[in-house]
Amino acid sequence: MKIADQKRIYIVGNNTGVGKTIVSAILTEAFQADYWKPIQAGDLEHSDSNIVSRLVSNDKSKIHPEAYLLQEPISPHAAAEREGIEIKIESIVAPETSRQLIIESAGGILSPINRKKTMRDLAVHLKSPALIVSRHYLGSINHTLLTIEALKDRQIPILGVIFVGDPEPESETVIVGMGGAKMLGRVSWEDGFSPSLVSQYARLLKEVL
């Protein structure tokens, strides 16, 4: 499946804090797509939507408002419970757009959004294929392969993996070989990202995607 042909792309990570937002910004810029973070938990002044808005420089992409904005930077189900609400998956409706829609999940693929549903259920609900962001660290092979298995178990199409960090050929070969997921590219773990750096990565990735 070609990335450019997908109406929606669901960005998932092998863990939290692995670079999903940066990769989302790069893909949004590369395809002049729209961006949507259905559930934001914590750091609302510097939310992922705000970060993507700051890093995307084309004039076509639209940043759509979140379905749920939660105050505390913890698991969405717990953040919601502390505010006395329940996240209802059927209330999360993808925004209408004529462009591609980059959808960023929160946390890992099995992060709970309520007592019964997870981010994986949201991918099924939104009928979106998944793109995995895998940052290299001790344990990342296990976490990435578990993410792949979790997606396959629910028959969610996997577009491939974008690795984050310095090249780790041993890890990447095992993940691609054992997981059966295509390597789509790599993003270095930079000290800071600017709109110009995101545009540079967007140009590079668009050539291979």
HULIN-V168664 format. One record per backbone hydrogen bond with DSSP energy under -0.5 kcal/mol. NH is the residue of the N-H (numbers start at 0). CO is the residue of the C=O. E is the energy in kcal/mol with one decimal. If there is no record, write none. Layout:
nh:NH co:CO e:E
nh:NH co:CO e:E
This chain:
nh:2 co:208 e:-0.7
nh:3 co:208 e:-1.0
nh:4 co:1 e:-0.9
nh:5 co:2 e:-1.6
nh:8 co:100 e:-2.3
nh:9 co:128 e:-2.9
nh:10 co:8 e:-0.7
nh:10 co:102 e:-3.6
nh:11 co:9 e:-0.6
nh:11 co:130 e:-2.5
nh:12 co:106 e:-0.7
nh:13 co:132 e:-2.0
nh:17 co:14 e:-0.5
nh:22 co:18 e:-2.4
nh:23 co:19 e:-2.6
nh:24 co:20 e:-2.3
nh:25 co:21 e:-2.4
nh:26 co:22 e:-2.6
nh:27 co:23 e:-2.6
nh:28 co:24 e:-2.4
nh:29 co:25 e:-2.8
nh:30 co:26 e:-2.2
nh:31 co:28 e:-0.5
nh:32 co:27 e:-1.8
nh:33 co:99 e:-3.3
nh:34 co:61 e:-2.4
nh:35 co:101 e:-2.5
nh:36 co:63 e:-0.6
nh:37 co:35 e:-0.6
nh:39 co:67 e:-2.5
nh:40 co:38 e:-0.5
nh:41 co:39 e:-0.6
nh:41 co:69 e:-3.2
nh:42 co:70 e:-0.5
nh:45 co:42 e:-0.9
nh:46 co:43 e:-1.0
nh:50 co:46 e:-2.2
nh:51 co:47 e:-2.7
nh:52 co:48 e:-2.4
nh:53 co:49 e:-1.9
nh:54 co:50 e:-1.7
nh:55 co:51 e:-2.1
nh:63 co:34 e:-2.9
nh:63 co:61 e:-0.7
nh:66 co:37 e:-1.4
nh:67 co:37 e:-2.2
nh:69 co:39 e:-3.3
nh:69 co:67 e:-0.5
nh:73 co:71 e:-1.9
nh:76 co:111 e:-1.5
nh:77 co:74 e:-0.6
nh:78 co:74 e:-2.8
nh:79 co:75 e:-2.5
nh:80 co:76 e:-2.0
nh:81 co:77 e:-2.1
nh:82 co:78 e:-0.8
nh:82 co:79 e:-0.8
nh:83 co:80 e:-1.4
nh:84 co:79 e:-2.5
nh:86 co:112 e:-0.6
nh:87 co:85 e:-0.6
nh:88 co:86 e:-0.6
nh:90 co:87 e:-1.5
nh:91 co:88 e:-1.4
nh:92 co:90 e:-0.9
nh:100 co:6 e:-2.1
nh:101 co:33 e:-3.2
nh:101 co:99 e:-0.5
nh:102 co:8 e:-3.1
nh:102 co:100 e:-0.7
nh:103 co:35 e:-2.2
nh:103 co:101 e:-0.6
nh:104 co:10 e:-2.4
nh:104 co:102 e:-0.6
nh:108 co:12 e:-0.6
nh:110 co:107 e:-1.7
nh:112 co:116 e:-2.7
nh:113 co:116 e:-1.5
nh:118 co:110 e:-1.6
nh:119 co:108 e:-1.3
nh:121 co:117 e:-1.4
nh:122 co:118 e:-1.6
nh:123 co:119 e:-1.8
nh:124 co:120 e:-2.7
nh:125 co:121 e:-2.4
nh:126 co:122 e:-0.5
nh:126 co:123 e:-1.0
nh:127 co:122 e:-1.8
nh:128 co:7 e:-0.6
nh:129 co:156 e:-3.2
nh:130 co:9 e:-2.6
nh:131 co:159 e:-2.5
nh:132 co:11 e:-3.0
nh:133 co:131 e:-0.6
nh:133 co:161 e:-2.4
nh:134 co:132 e:-0.6
nh:135 co:163 e:-2.1
nh:139 co:136 e:-2.6
nh:142 co:138 e:-2.2
nh:143 co:139 e:-2.6
nh:144 co:140 e:-2.7
nh:145 co:141 e:-2.3
nh:146 co:142 e:-1.8
nh:147 co:143 e:-2.3
nh:148 co:144 e:-2.5
nh:149 co:145 e:-2.5
nh:150 co:146 e:-2.0
nh:151 co:147 e:-2.5
nh:152 co:148 e:-2.4
nh:153 co:149 e:-0.7
nh:153 co:150 e:-0.7
nh:154 co:151 e:-1.8
nh:155 co:150 e:-2.6
nh:156 co:154 e:-0.6
nh:158 co:129 e:-3.5
nh:158 co:156 e:-0.6
nh:159 co:129 e:-0.6
nh:160 co:181 e:-3.1
nh:161 co:131 e:-2.7
nh:162 co:160 e:-0.5
nh:162 co:184 e:-2.3
nh:163 co:133 e:-2.4
nh:164 co:186 e:-2.6
nh:171 co:167 e:-2.8
nh:172 co:168 e:-2.6
nh:173 co:169 e:-1.6
nh:174 co:170 e:-2.5
nh:175 co:171 e:-2.6
nh:176 co:172 e:-2.5
nh:177 co:173 e:-3.0
nh:178 co:173 e:-0.6
nh:178 co:174 e:-1.9
nh:179 co:175 e:-1.4
nh:180 co:174 e:-0.5
nh:183 co:160 e:-3.5
nh:183 co:181 e:-0.6
nh:184 co:160 e:-0.9
nh:186 co:162 e:-2.7
nh:189 co:187 e:-1.3
nh:197 co:193 e:-2.6
nh:198 co:194 e:-2.3
nh:199 co:195 e:-1.9
nh:200 co:196 e:-2.4
nh:201 co:197 e:-2.6
nh:202 co:198 e:-2.2
nh:203 co:199 e:-1.9
nh:204 co:200 e:-3.0
nh:205 co:201 e:-2.3
nh:206 co:202 e:-1.1
nh:207 co:203 e:-0.6
nh:207 co:204 e:-1.0
nh:208 co:204 e:-1.8
